């Protein structure tokens, strides 16, 4: 199935409607030219409302790690976003958002990735994306997985979620911004330069 047709089918998907407290709004932003694929957990509430991935404070931090501004992030077709779930899963009364429902990745992910043959770098943002893409290879904790970031090769980079909720994690793990973020900025710059 051509990418445009697949994206139309994804946009029309209502498979999770019975399980969501709101009308589904799949948010995916990829093109045939996508070379850097950002695979996070699921859209948050602001992304659900605006339809623009990483259009929040998490996106600001992610763009900082990547070394790109908003115009580059949204304007360059080489940068794409396709989370583990395409719709906002709702807010957990205990704090944060609910986890991404696995049915979304099971239904759409393989077909979508098959339509993105130019991807050179996949950013696995958070443990849900890491567990899905690296079965049996992740650590017992997100910290352990990210500490082993070099093991996953130049095509995959594991990142913590850029949420403000992870600010304390970043302070406890200064090696991330000292080692991983500069590597990420250089990889992104190299890919966008070609």
Secondary structure, DSSP 4 states (H G I P E B T S, - for coil): --HHHHHHHHHH--TTGGG-SS------B--TT--EEEE-SB--HHHHHH--TT-SHHHHHHHHHHT--HHHHHH-TTEEE--SBSS---B-TTSSBPPPPHHHIIIIIHHHHHT-TT--EEEEESHHHHHHHTTTTS-SSHHHHHHTGGGG-TTEEEE---SGGGHHHHHH-THIIIIIHHHHHHHHHHHHH-
